[in-house]
Amino acid sequence: MQVIAPLAPPTEAEAYRDCLSMTDSNPARAERLARQWVDQRDGGVPARHCLGLAELALDKPGSARTTLETAGRMSEAARMPQTAALYRLAGEAALAAGEPAQALDLANRAVTAIRRGGRGGDGVTARRSASEAYLFRGALHGASGRRVAARADLRAAVEADPSHHAAWLLLAQALREDRDLSGAEAAIRQAARLNPADAATQREAAAIILAIAAKERAEDERAAGNARTDAPAID
């Protein structure tokens, strides 16, 4: 669960925090309360954020996408700093609902919000929000075979937040698949530094080591073949 900074007066901020905590412990109750908040008091962005998370927890990704996209649009209109995070969450819901085109559109909106300054405020939270948006769009590009765009977004993700382990891991994988093994090795070193016990990181590190070894072996074989070809003939 991602908690976005409170966006309401103190009494509503308390309701917001309580609702968010229930999306994990009791999502059905959170959904009921958030829907009442939306319908009866027009709780704005906080109520819709909570409602969308509850819908995701209840395996209703289509409804969650609509709810979170509406929250993103409201946040964008009000120039709130949470816009990028809300659009990204809506995109993740769209992807879970089997709507990859809508997911990419929402990921584009999230990145646009970052570039306009709607990245979640200043400091650590802002950097991670920007990194998450670029990471999500980069993963979508990679899954659709848009490898150049994927690499660009994954690089932007680690530049936005160099402490983001998942971004370094996906960048390492993308660079290995593009046969940029020196770049992949550098990226996986960063991922391993941030989370050395992560199994996926260890598997990717092993894959990169094997790819480097295979490349060196092929180069040695080519060199040996050239040496035999260039050797003078003996009568």
SULHU-V578714 format. One record per residue. OMEGA is omega as a letter, one per 40 degrees, with the letter a starting at -180 (none if undefined). NEAR is the number of other ideal C-beta (glycine too) atoms within 10 Angstrom. Layout:
omega=OMEGA near=NEAR
omega=OMEGA near=NEAR
This chain:
omega=i near=9
omega=i near=15
omega=i near=14
omega=a near=24
omega=a near=13
omega=a near=15
omega=a near=19
omega=i near=15
omega=a near=8
omega=a near=8
omega=i near=8
omega=i near=17
omega=i near=14
omega=i near=12
omega=i near=20
omega=i near=24
omega=i near=14
omega=a near=12
omega=i near=23
omega=a near=21
omega=a near=14
omega=a near=21
omega=i near=24
omega=a near=12
omega=a near=9
omega=a near=14
omega=i near=19
omega=i near=11
omega=i near=13
omega=i near=24
omega=a near=24
omega=a near=14
omega=a near=20
omega=i near=29
omega=i near=18
omega=i near=13
omega=i near=21
omega=a near=19
omega=a near=10
omega=a near=9
omega=a near=11
omega=a near=9
omega=i near=24
omega=a near=18
omega=a near=23
omega=a near=24
omega=a near=26
omega=i near=26
omega=i near=30
omega=i near=30
omega=i near=28
omega=i near=29
omega=i near=28
omega=i near=28
omega=i near=25
omega=a near=23
omega=i near=19
omega=i near=15
omega=i near=9
omega=a near=19
omega=i near=20
omega=i near=15
omega=i near=17
omega=i near=25
omega=i near=26
omega=a near=18
omega=a near=29
omega=i near=29
omega=i near=23
omega=i near=17
omega=i near=30
omega=i near=30
omega=i near=17
omega=i near=16
omega=i near=25
omega=a near=19
omega=a near=10
omega=a near=12
omega=i near=11
omega=a near=22
omega=a near=20
omega=a near=26
omega=a near=29
omega=a near=30
omega=a near=32
omega=i near=32
omega=i near=30
omega=i near=29
omega=i near=28
omega=i near=28
omega=i near=29
omega=i near=21
omega=i near=27
omega=i near=25
omega=i near=21
omega=i near=16
omega=a near=18
omega=a near=10
omega=a near=17
omega=i near=14
omega=i near=10
omega=i near=18
omega=i near=25
omega=i near=20
omega=a near=16
omega=i near=29
omega=i near=28
omega=i near=15
omega=i near=23
omega=i near=28
omega=i near=22
omega=i near=15
omega=i near=28
omega=a near=25
omega=i near=11
omega=i near=12
omega=a near=12
omega=a near=26
omega=i near=26
omega=i near=25
omega=a near=15
omega=i near=9
omega=a near=8
omega=a near=11
omega=i near=18
omega=a near=20
omega=a near=18
omega=i near=21
omega=i near=26
omega=a near=27
omega=i near=24
omega=a near=26
omega=i near=31
omega=i near=27
omega=a near=27
omega=a near=24
omega=i near=27
omega=i near=26
omega=i near=21
omega=i near=22
omega=a near=21
omega=a near=19
omega=a near=13
omega=i near=13
omega=i near=8
omega=a near=16
omega=i near=13
omega=i near=9
omega=i near=15
omega=a near=24
omega=a near=21
omega=a near=15
omega=i near=26
omega=i near=29
omega=i near=18
omega=i near=20
omega=a near=27
omega=i near=22
omega=i near=14
omega=a near=21
omega=a near=20
omega=i near=13
omega=a near=14
omega=a near=24
omega=a near=18
omega=i near=20
omega=i near=30
omega=a near=28
omega=i near=25
omega=i near=25
omega=i near=28
omega=i near=27
omega=a near=22
omega=a near=23
omega=i near=22
omega=a near=21
omega=i near=15
omega=i near=14
omega=i near=10
omega=a near=15
omega=i near=17
omega=i near=10
omega=i near=17
omega=i near=24
omega=i near=17
omega=a near=14
omega=a near=26
omega=i near=25
omega=i near=14
omega=i near=19
omega=a near=26
omega=i near=19
omega=a near=12
omega=a near=17
omega=a near=15
omega=a near=10
omega=a near=7
omega=a near=16
omega=a near=8
omega=i near=14
omega=i near=22
omega=i near=15
omega=a near=12
omega=i near=22
omega=i near=20
omega=i near=11
omega=i near=16
omega=i near=21
omega=i near=13
omega=a near=11
omega=i near=16
omega=i near=15
omega=i near=10
omega=i near=11
omega=a near=12
omega=i near=11
omega=i near=10
omega=i near=10
omega=i near=10
omega=i near=10
omega=i near=10
omega=i near=10
omega=i near=10
omega=i near=10
omega=i near=10
omega=a near=10
omega=i near=9
omega=a near=8
omega=a near=7
omega=a near=7
omega=i near=8
omega=i near=5
omega=i near=4
omega=a near=4
omega=none near=3
